[in-house]
Amino acid sequence: MKFQRQALTSAREQAGLSKPKLAQKAGVGVATVYDLENPKSNIEPRPGSVEKIAKALGVDWTVFYAPTFQETASDTPAAS
């Protein structure tokens, strides 16, 4: 499963936090939050950072991960 950057952005915005405020609340670097939300970034987050961010947002860390289309399609039986 791949880290879903948009899920982080949505959760942060719903919490009413700026990127710097989230970083401060989560105890991670501001650059980490910016990198994780940047759709052009190829950086995969460290599990510990994701857990800290999720806790700061009051959500389960798994909301930031979703199966990719290929993973979902391979789990779906072929139509007959």
Secondary structure as GFF3:
##gff-version 3
##sequence-region A 1 80
A	DSSP	beta_strand	2	3	.	.	.	ID=ss1
A	DSSP	alpha_helix	5	14	.	.	.	ID=ss2
A	DSSP	alpha_helix	19	26	.	.	.	ID=ss3
A	DSSP	alpha_helix	30	37	.	.	.	ID=ss4
A	DSSP	alpha_helix	47	57	.	.	.	ID=ss5
A	DSSP	three_ten_helix	61	64	.	.	.	ID=ss6
A	DSSP	beta_strand	65	66	.	.	.	ID=ss7
A	DSSP	alpha_helix	69	75	.	.	.	ID=ss8
###
